[in-house]
Amino acid sequence: MSQNPFDLPHDQLPETIPVFPLTGVLLLPRGKLPLNIFEPRYLNMVQDALATNRMIGMIQPRDGGAGPNPPLYDIGCVGRITSFSETEDGRFLITLTGVSRFRITQEMATTRGYRRIVADWAGFAADLAEDAPCDVDRARLDGVLRAYFKQQGISANWDSVAQAPLDRLVTSLAMICPFDAPEKQALLESPDLNARAQLLLALVEMAVHEDGDSGGARH
């Protein structure tokens, strides 16, 4: 059975989408990303998305994202708003569920303050298909994760981690671990889940080993 959360054929994804540039924030297909929306232009974006197809593209700015409209990486991931609430002070609390990656082919004029792009979905059809089994060594991943979470001061329910399906675990870890922006982008651009899992494992092991080599001091 397909795991596509919206049962949407890849050739029916929208030609244009709004984009929300955030450094260090990663959305992956079938991942869930909670967002607290408060800037006026992004409040407008959410309102407009809710009135249409509920889709918003997450993408990272290049080089730290300086300026009001910084250059963007070529590849992002579109998500669909799957939960929404409004706070008393006018913020929106939303959850985006990742649908498919996209490549920017053209940026359009801003709409109500937010950015829009023409999306090329070619090459990402597998994002809507059921993933092949993930063959990363789970025992190895679990061991290095415990050291990495301790190093980063991250608490975890290890019973829940042990029970999570490996594909969902890899997706969640890639999104929540505090990697830098280029590392996040490399995870996003990995060709498939297995490649992403192997890169995730390598990044976590490298961080743990670097910390051990430096006597616990981070550089």
C-alpha positions as CSV (number, residue, x, y, z in Angstrom):
1,M,0.0,0.0,0.0
2,S,1.3,3.5,-0.9
3,Q,2.4,5.7,2.0
4,N,1.6,8.9,0.1
5,P,-0.5,10.7,2.7
6,F,-2.6,12.6,0.1
7,D,-3.0,10.0,-2.6
8,L,-1.9,12.6,-5.2
9,P,-0.3,11.5,-8.4
10,H,3.1,13.2,-8.9
11,D,2.0,14.8,-12.2
12,Q,-0.8,16.6,-10.4
13,L,1.4,18.5,-7.9
14,P,1.0,22.2,-8.4
15,E,3.1,24.1,-10.9
16,T,3.7,27.0,-8.4
17,I,4.0,27.0,-4.7
18,P,4.7,29.4,-1.9
19,V,8.0,28.9,-0.1
20,F,9.1,29.5,3.5
21,P,12.9,29.9,3.7
22,L,14.3,28.8,7.1
23,T,17.9,28.1,7.8
24,G,18.5,24.7,9.5
25,V,14.9,23.6,9.2
26,L,14.3,20.4,7.2
27,L,11.1,18.9,5.9
28,L,11.3,15.4,4.4
29,P,8.6,13.4,2.6
30,R,6.2,11.9,5.2
31,G,7.9,13.9,7.9
32,K,5.9,16.1,10.2
33,L,7.1,19.7,10.9
34,P,5.4,21.9,13.5
35,L,5.6,25.6,12.8
36,N,4.8,28.7,14.8
37,I,3.8,31.4,12.3
38,F,3.9,35.0,13.4
39,E,5.5,37.2,10.7
40,P,2.7,39.1,8.7
41,R,4.0,37.9,5.3
42,Y,3.9,34.2,6.5
43,L,0.5,34.7,8.2
44,N,-0.6,35.8,4.7
45,M,1.0,32.7,3.2
46,V,-0.7,30.3,5.5
47,Q,-4.1,32.0,5.0
48,D,-3.7,31.7,1.2
49,A,-2.5,28.1,1.4
50,L,-5.5,27.2,3.6
51,A,-7.8,28.8,1.0
52,T,-6.3,26.7,-1.9
53,N,-4.4,23.4,-1.8
54,R,-2.8,23.8,1.7
55,M,0.7,23.3,0.3
56,I,3.8,25.2,1.4
57,G,7.4,24.6,0.3
58,M,10.1,24.5,2.9
59,I,13.6,25.5,1.7
60,Q,16.8,26.7,3.2
61,P,18.5,30.0,2.3
62,R,22.1,29.8,1.1
63,D,24.9,31.2,3.2
64,G,23.0,31.9,6.4
65,G,20.1,33.7,4.8
66,A,21.2,37.4,5.1
67,G,18.8,40.0,3.8
68,P,15.1,40.1,3.3
69,N,15.1,37.8,0.2
70,P,18.3,35.7,0.3
71,P,19.3,33.3,-2.4
72,L,17.8,29.8,-1.9
73,Y,19.1,26.3,-2.3
74,D,17.8,24.7,-5.5
75,I,15.9,21.9,-3.8
76,G,13.3,22.0,-1.0
77,C,10.3,19.9,0.1
78,V,6.6,20.7,-0.2
79,G,4.3,19.9,2.7
80,R,0.6,20.0,3.2
81,I,-1.0,21.7,6.2
82,T,-2.4,18.7,8.2
83,S,-3.2,20.6,11.4
84,F,-4.0,24.2,12.1
85,S,-4.9,26.4,15.0
86,E,-5.0,30.1,15.7
87,T,-3.8,31.6,19.0
88,E,-5.4,34.5,20.8
89,D,-2.5,36.8,19.9
90,G,-2.9,36.1,16.2
91,R,-0.3,33.5,15.5
92,F,-0.9,30.3,13.5
93,L,0.3,26.9,14.9
94,I,0.5,24.5,11.9
95,T,1.9,21.1,11.1
96,L,3.2,20.4,7.6
97,T,3.4,16.8,6.5
98,G,6.0,16.3,3.8
99,V,4.8,15.3,0.3
100,S,7.6,15.6,-2.2
101,R,10.8,17.3,-2.9
102,F,11.0,19.9,-5.7
103,R,13.6,21.9,-7.6
104,I,13.2,25.6,-8.2
105,T,13.1,26.5,-11.9
106,Q,12.0,30.1,-11.5
107,E,11.2,32.5,-8.7
108,M,8.0,34.6,-9.2
109,A,7.1,38.1,-7.9
110,T,6.3,38.1,-4.2
111,T,2.6,37.7,-3.3
112,R,1.4,39.6,-0.2
113,G,5.0,39.7,1.0
114,Y,5.9,36.0,0.6
115,R,7.9,34.3,-2.0
116,R,6.6,31.9,-4.7
117,I,8.4,29.7,-7.1
118,V,7.8,27.5,-10.2
119,A,8.5,23.9,-9.0
120,D,10.0,21.1,-11.1
121,W,8.9,17.8,-9.6
122,A,10.9,15.6,-12.1
123,G,13.3,13.2,-10.5
124,F,11.3,13.0,-7.2
125,A,8.5,10.7,-8.2
126,A,9.8,8.1,-5.7
127,D,8.9,10.5,-2.8
128,L,5.3,9.5,-3.3
129,A,6.0,5.8,-3.5
130,E,6.4,3.3,-0.7
131,D,10.0,3.3,0.5
132,A,12.1,0.1,0.1
133,P,13.1,-1.4,3.5
134,C,15.8,0.6,5.2
135,D,18.9,-1.6,5.6
136,V,20.9,0.6,8.1
137,D,22.3,-1.3,11.0
138,R,19.8,-0.5,13.7
139,A,21.9,-1.7,16.7
140,R,24.8,0.5,15.4
141,L,22.4,3.4,15.0
142,D,20.9,3.0,18.4
143,G,24.3,2.9,20.1
144,V,25.7,6.0,18.4
145,L,22.4,7.9,18.9
146,R,22.7,7.4,22.7
147,A,26.1,8.9,22.7
148,Y,25.1,11.7,20.3
149,F,22.0,12.7,22.3
150,K,24.0,12.7,25.5
151,Q,26.6,14.9,23.8
152,Q,23.9,17.3,22.5
153,G,21.8,17.4,25.7
154,I,18.8,15.8,24.0
155,S,16.4,13.7,26.0
156,A,14.7,10.8,24.4
157,N,12.2,8.1,25.2
158,W,14.3,5.1,24.2
159,D,11.4,2.7,24.4
160,S,9.6,4.8,21.8
161,V,12.8,5.0,19.7
162,A,13.2,1.2,19.8
163,Q,9.5,0.7,18.7
164,A,9.5,3.2,15.9
165,P,9.6,1.8,12.3
166,L,13.1,2.4,11.0
167,D,12.0,4.5,8.0
168,R,10.0,6.9,10.2
169,L,12.9,7.0,12.7
170,V,15.4,7.9,10.1
171,T,13.1,10.7,8.7
172,S,12.5,12.1,12.2
173,L,16.1,12.0,13.2
174,A,17.2,13.7,10.0
175,M,14.7,16.5,10.7
176,I,15.3,17.1,14.4
177,C,19.1,16.5,14.9
178,P,21.0,19.8,15.1
179,F,23.1,19.5,12.0
180,D,24.3,22.5,10.2
181,A,22.5,23.9,7.1
182,P,24.8,22.2,4.5
183,E,24.4,18.8,6.3
184,K,20.6,19.2,6.4
185,Q,20.7,20.0,2.7
186,A,22.7,16.9,2.0
187,L,20.2,14.8,3.9
188,L,17.4,16.3,1.9
189,E,19.1,15.7,-1.4
190,S,20.0,12.1,-0.7
191,P,18.6,10.0,-3.5
192,D,16.6,7.6,-1.4
193,L,15.9,6.6,2.2
194,N,18.8,4.2,2.4
195,A,21.3,6.8,1.2
196,R,19.8,9.2,3.7
197,A,20.0,6.7,6.5
198,Q,23.7,6.0,5.8
199,L,24.5,9.7,5.7
200,L,22.6,10.3,8.9
201,L,24.6,7.5,10.6
202,A,27.9,8.9,9.3
203,L,27.0,12.5,10.5
204,V,26.1,11.3,14.0
205,E,29.2,9.1,14.2
206,M,31.4,11.9,13.0
207,A,30.0,14.3,15.6
208,V,30.5,11.8,18.4
209,H,34.1,11.0,17.3
210,E,35.0,14.6,16.9
211,D,33.7,15.3,20.4
212,G,35.7,12.4,21.8
213,D,38.9,13.5,20.0
214,S,38.5,17.0,21.4
215,G,38.0,15.8,25.0
216,G,34.4,16.9,25.0
217,A,35.0,20.4,23.7
218,R,33.0,21.4,20.5
219,H,34.7,23.5,17.9
